[in-house]
Every structure is written in structure tokens, then in C-alpha cells.
Amino acid sequence: MKVKHILCLISACFVLHSCVVLSPKKYKALLATQDSLTTRTGTLEAQVSRLQSDTAKLHREIADLQGQLAAAKDSYNALSDKYSSLNNNLTSTTSKVNQLSSDLQAREARLKEVEEILRKRDAATNALKEKLQKALLGFQQSGLSVDIRNGKVYVSLTDKLLFPSGSIVIDEKGKAALKQLAVVLNKEPDINISVEGNTDNKKVINLGQIKDNWDLSVLRATSVTRYLTEVEKIDPVRLTATGKSEFQPIDTGNTPEALAKNRRIEIVLTPKLDELYNLISK
């Protein structure tokens, strides 16, 4: 707009000068000046047009960059929130892992203690079995056996070794076997003793006070228990007497041999595991 104003002023000057008589030389100089101004005006207009175009382009680029910046800020905020959430999860997970690791170490230490106690139990059980086998060697041909089951020593005595048929009174051969057993048990005060009476599945007939196999199994167990405590002086606190009647047979057959196996007294010897029980109850 300023260029146009300049041209208008120049034109006005020409009009004013037209009223004055100019020499040819001045006239030519004036025309040259006019041509120069026209040329410069065209150049300036072109520059203005370019500048306007560049300005519009820069405005578009700035708007585009502002949009990208806004999108970047949104992405940053989203990532920041996600990072914060992940960081919180990581902290929580790390805490849980540390707690689980601590619990695992405690459990492993406890497991080692239990394994060590069980190792001692097994060693004690095996040693006891060997002592009993040596002490009772002379009776093993008469229906006595010693074996280990579930960490316990089982001394099994058939009824023919201990009692006359249908009786609850221990005979001399049975007393001799129990005496040898008591020698070992009195030297092992940390062994608990359970005396279990077992019968076959034949019904008891005409035995007076003994009404059935329950009575027979219980009374035979208590007879053995009384002998061990009253005669062989084993501490009664260590003993338990139980009757299992016919319901835990060794052999489910119905042959005379199978029935004879089932008529037995089992003396179950268990090492005291106070350490283990105390550990488990923690």
C-alpha cells in the first residue's frame, strides 16, 4: 500500500510539473527517475508477496509444530502415568518377592531341621531294630519278627509264642521272649511302647468272660502290658494297650497259615519326637 502511495505522489508531481515548461534534458531525467521508481516498485511488490507467502507458511509450520508439541505432551503425560503405575507395581512386586524369599529361607531352614530330626529318628529306629533282633534272635524261629514300618519298629509275636489256645495268660516261652525284649527297652527310655492285640476272624466260643474277638484282643494286650510293667518294671507312662480284634489282618486268606499270622501281639516302638512336634507346632 505504501508503494502505491509513493507512485501517486510521483504522479501528482508530474502533473504539477506539467504546468511548468521543462527543458528536454530535465524532462528526460524525470522520465528516467520515473522508470527507476517503477522498476523498484515492482521489485518491492514481489518481495512483499514472497514475504507474505513465507509468513503464511511459517504460521502453518508453527501451528503444525504446536499440534505436534501438544500431542507429544499428551504422550508424555500418558507415559508418565504408565511409568508411575509400573513403578508402583514394581515396588509392590519387589516387596512381595522379598517377603516370599524371606519366607522361603525360613521354610528351608525349618525343613532342614525337620530332615535332621527325621534322620536322627531313622538312625535311632535302625539301631533299635538291630538291638532287638540280636536280643530276640532265639525266638525268631518261634513266630517272632522285627521290622520297620513308617519310622516305627514293630515286634510281632504270634499267639502261639505267648498264649495257650484261647487264653489270655502268658506262658513261660512268652515270658522269656518278653523278658529279653524288656532288657532292651529298659535301656531305651526315649522309646514309647504300644501293645496291640490282634485276632483272626473266627468267633470266640465258650471262653467265659471273653465274649468276642474284641475282648480277646484287648485282654491279651493288657496281659502283655501288665507283665512288662509289673514284672519287668518298664515305666507304665511309656505304654499303651489297645485291641484291634480281627480288623487289621496281615493275611486276608482263610487258610490255617493265614489265620495263624493274624493271631498276634504287635509291640510298636516309637522314638520320642518332641523336637519334631515342637518344631511343627511353631
C-alpha positions as CSV (number, residue, x, y, z in Angstrom):
1,M,0.0,0.0,0.0
2,K,2.9,2.4,0.8
3,V,4.3,1.8,-2.7
4,K,1.1,2.8,-4.3
5,H,1.0,6.0,-2.2
6,I,4.5,6.8,-3.4
7,L,3.5,6.3,-7.1
8,C,0.5,8.5,-6.6
9,L,2.7,11.3,-5.1
10,I,5.1,10.9,-8.0
11,S,2.3,11.1,-10.5
12,A,1.0,14.2,-8.7
13,C,4.4,15.8,-9.0
14,F,4.4,15.1,-12.7
15,V,1.0,16.7,-13.1
16,L,2.2,19.8,-11.2
17,H,5.4,20.0,-13.2
18,S,3.4,19.6,-16.4
19,C,2.3,23.1,-15.9
20,V,5.9,24.3,-16.0
21,V,7.9,24.4,-19.2
22,L,10.8,21.8,-18.8
23,S,13.9,21.7,-20.8
24,P,14.5,18.4,-22.8
25,K,17.3,17.4,-20.5
26,K,15.3,17.8,-17.3
27,Y,12.4,16.1,-18.9
28,K,14.5,13.0,-19.8
29,A,16.0,12.9,-16.3
30,L,12.5,13.0,-14.9
31,L,11.4,10.1,-17.1
32,A,14.4,8.1,-16.1
33,T,13.6,8.7,-12.5
34,Q,10.1,7.6,-13.0
35,D,11.2,4.4,-14.8
36,S,13.6,3.6,-12.0
37,L,10.9,4.1,-9.4
38,T,8.6,1.8,-11.3
39,T,11.2,-0.9,-11.5
40,R,12.0,-0.7,-7.8
41,T,8.3,-0.7,-7.0
42,G,7.8,-3.9,-8.9
43,T,10.7,-5.5,-7.1
44,L,9.4,-4.4,-3.7
45,E,5.9,-5.7,-4.5
46,A,7.5,-9.1,-5.4
47,Q,9.4,-9.1,-2.2
48,V,6.3,-8.2,-0.2
49,S,4.4,-11.1,-1.9
50,R,7.2,-13.5,-1.1
51,L,7.4,-12.3,2.5
52,Q,3.6,-12.7,2.8
53,S,3.8,-16.2,1.4
54,D,6.7,-17.1,3.7
55,T,4.9,-15.7,6.7
56,A,1.8,-17.8,5.9
57,K,4.0,-20.9,5.5
58,L,5.7,-20.1,8.8
59,H,2.3,-19.7,10.5
60,R,1.3,-23.1,9.2
61,E,4.5,-24.7,10.3
62,I,4.2,-23.1,13.7
63,A,0.6,-24.4,14.0
64,D,1.7,-27.9,12.9
65,L,4.6,-27.9,15.4
66,Q,2.3,-26.6,18.2
67,G,0.0,-29.6,17.4
68,Q,2.9,-32.0,17.5
69,L,4.0,-30.4,20.8
70,A,0.6,-30.9,22.3
71,A,0.5,-34.5,21.1
72,A,3.9,-35.1,22.5
73,K,2.9,-33.6,25.8
74,D,-0.2,-35.9,25.9
75,S,2.0,-38.9,25.1
76,Y,4.5,-37.8,27.7
77,N,1.8,-37.4,30.3
78,A,0.3,-40.9,29.4
79,L,3.8,-42.4,29.6
80,S,4.4,-40.7,32.9
81,D,1.2,-42.1,34.3
82,K,2.0,-45.5,33.0
83,Y,5.6,-45.3,34.3
84,S,4.2,-44.3,37.7
85,S,1.8,-47.2,37.7
86,L,4.5,-49.6,36.6
87,N,6.9,-48.2,39.2
88,N,4.2,-48.8,41.9
89,N,3.6,-52.3,40.6
90,L,7.4,-52.9,40.6
91,T,7.7,-51.7,44.2
92,S,4.8,-53.9,45.3
93,T,6.1,-56.9,43.4
94,T,9.6,-56.4,44.8
95,S,8.2,-56.2,48.3
96,K,6.2,-59.4,47.7
97,V,9.3,-61.1,46.2
98,N,11.4,-60.1,49.2
99,Q,8.7,-61.4,51.6
100,L,8.4,-64.7,49.7
101,S,12.2,-65.0,49.6
102,S,12.3,-64.4,53.4
103,D,9.5,-67.0,53.9
104,L,11.3,-69.5,51.6
105,Q,14.5,-69.1,53.6
106,A,12.7,-69.7,56.8
107,R,10.9,-72.7,55.4
108,E,14.1,-74.1,54.0
109,A,15.8,-73.7,57.4
110,R,12.8,-75.4,59.1
111,L,12.8,-78.2,56.5
112,K,16.5,-78.8,57.3
113,E,15.7,-79.0,61.0
114,V,12.8,-81.5,60.3
115,E,15.0,-83.5,57.9
116,E,17.8,-83.7,60.6
117,I,15.3,-84.8,63.3
118,L,13.9,-87.4,60.9
119,R,17.4,-88.6,60.0
120,K,18.1,-89.0,63.7
121,R,14.8,-90.8,64.2
122,D,15.6,-93.2,61.3
123,A,19.1,-93.8,62.7
124,A,17.7,-94.5,66.2
125,T,15.0,-96.7,64.7
126,N,17.5,-98.8,62.7
127,A,19.8,-99.1,65.7
128,L,16.9,-100.2,67.9
129,K,15.9,-102.8,65.3
130,E,19.4,-104.2,65.3
131,K,19.5,-104.4,69.1
132,L,16.1,-106.2,69.2
133,Q,17.0,-108.6,66.5
134,K,20.1,-109.6,68.4
135,A,18.3,-109.8,71.7
136,L,15.4,-111.9,70.3
137,L,17.4,-114.0,67.9
138,G,16.5,-117.2,69.7
139,F,12.7,-116.6,69.3
140,Q,12.6,-115.7,65.6
141,Q,12.0,-119.4,64.7
142,S,9.0,-119.5,67.1
143,G,7.0,-116.8,65.4
144,L,8.7,-113.5,66.4
145,S,9.7,-110.9,63.8
146,V,11.2,-107.4,63.9
147,D,10.7,-104.9,61.1
148,I,10.4,-101.2,60.5
149,R,7.2,-99.5,59.1
150,N,6.6,-95.8,58.8
151,G,9.5,-94.9,61.1
152,K,8.4,-97.3,63.8
153,V,9.8,-100.7,65.0
154,Y,7.3,-103.5,65.0
155,V,8.0,-106.5,67.2
156,S,5.3,-109.1,66.1
157,L,4.8,-112.2,68.3
158,T,2.3,-114.8,67.2
159,D,-0.2,-116.0,69.7
160,K,1.4,-119.5,69.9
161,L,4.6,-117.8,71.2
162,L,2.8,-116.0,74.1
163,F,-0.5,-117.8,74.9
164,P,-2.1,-121.2,75.0
165,S,-5.0,-121.5,72.6
166,G,-7.9,-119.2,73.6
167,S,-6.1,-118.0,76.7
168,I,-5.0,-114.6,77.9
169,V,-2.4,-116.0,80.3
170,I,1.2,-115.6,79.1
171,D,3.1,-119.0,79.1
172,E,6.7,-119.5,80.0
173,K,8.0,-119.2,76.5
174,G,6.2,-116.0,76.0
175,K,7.6,-114.6,79.3
176,A,11.1,-115.5,78.2
177,A,10.6,-113.5,74.9
178,L,9.1,-110.5,76.7
179,K,11.9,-110.6,79.3
180,Q,14.6,-110.3,76.5
181,L,12.5,-107.5,74.9
182,A,12.3,-105.7,78.3
183,V,16.1,-105.8,78.7
184,V,16.5,-103.7,75.6
185,L,13.5,-101.4,76.3
186,N,14.7,-100.5,79.8
187,K,17.9,-99.3,78.3
188,E,16.0,-97.1,75.8
189,P,13.9,-94.7,77.9
190,D,13.1,-92.4,74.9
191,I,11.0,-95.1,73.2
192,N,7.2,-95.1,73.5
193,I,5.6,-98.5,73.5
194,S,2.2,-99.5,72.2
195,V,1.0,-103.1,72.7
196,E,-1.7,-104.1,70.1
197,G,-3.7,-107.3,70.3
198,N,-5.0,-108.8,67.0
199,T,-7.1,-111.9,66.4
200,D,-8.2,-113.9,63.4
201,N,-11.8,-113.8,62.1
202,K,-13.0,-116.9,63.9
203,K,-15.7,-116.3,66.5
204,V,-14.7,-116.9,70.1
205,I,-16.7,-119.9,71.6
206,N,-17.0,-120.9,75.3
207,L,-14.3,-118.7,76.8
208,G,-16.2,-117.5,79.8
209,Q,-15.6,-113.8,80.4
210,I,-14.2,-113.4,76.9
211,K,-17.3,-112.6,74.8
212,D,-15.7,-112.0,71.4
213,N,-12.6,-111.2,69.5
214,W,-12.6,-107.6,70.8
215,D,-12.4,-108.8,74.3
216,L,-9.7,-111.4,73.4
217,S,-7.5,-108.8,71.6
218,V,-7.8,-106.2,74.4
219,L,-7.2,-108.7,77.3
220,R,-4.2,-110.2,75.6
221,A,-2.7,-106.7,75.0
222,T,-3.3,-105.8,78.7
223,S,-1.8,-109.1,79.8
224,V,1.4,-108.3,78.0
225,T,1.3,-104.7,79.3
226,R,0.9,-105.8,82.9
227,Y,3.8,-108.2,82.5
228,L,6.1,-105.6,81.1
229,T,5.2,-103.0,83.7
230,E,4.7,-105.2,86.8
231,V,7.4,-107.8,86.3
232,E,9.9,-106.2,84.0
233,K,9.4,-102.8,85.6
234,I,9.1,-100.7,82.4
235,D,7.6,-97.3,83.3
236,P,3.8,-97.6,82.7
237,V,3.8,-94.0,81.4
238,R,5.6,-95.3,78.3
239,L,3.0,-97.9,77.4
240,T,-0.4,-98.0,75.7
241,A,-2.6,-101.2,75.3
242,T,-5.1,-101.5,72.5
243,G,-7.2,-104.2,71.0
244,K,-7.9,-104.3,67.2
245,S,-9.8,-107.6,67.1
246,E,-9.9,-109.2,63.6
247,F,-9.9,-105.9,61.6
248,Q,-6.3,-105.4,60.8
249,P,-5.2,-108.8,59.3
250,I,-1.8,-109.4,57.9
251,D,-3.1,-112.1,55.5
252,T,-6.7,-111.9,54.2
253,G,-6.7,-115.6,53.3
254,N,-8.7,-118.2,55.2
255,T,-6.1,-120.9,55.4
256,P,-4.7,-122.1,58.8
257,E,-1.4,-120.4,58.0
258,A,-3.1,-117.1,57.2
259,L,-5.3,-117.2,60.3
260,A,-2.2,-118.0,62.4
261,K,-0.4,-114.9,61.1
262,N,-3.3,-112.7,62.1
263,R,-3.4,-114.0,65.7
264,R,-0.6,-111.9,67.1
265,I,0.6,-109.3,69.5
266,E,2.4,-106.4,67.9
267,I,4.6,-104.2,70.2
268,V,5.1,-100.9,68.3
269,L,8.1,-98.9,69.4
270,T,8.2,-95.3,68.5
271,P,11.2,-92.9,69.2
272,K,10.0,-89.8,71.0
273,L,9.9,-86.9,68.6
274,D,9.4,-84.0,71.0
275,E,11.8,-81.9,68.9
276,L,9.8,-82.6,65.8
277,Y,6.4,-81.9,67.4
278,N,7.7,-78.7,68.9
279,L,9.0,-77.6,65.5
280,I,5.8,-78.4,63.7
281,S,3.7,-76.6,66.3
282,K,5.6,-73.3,65.9
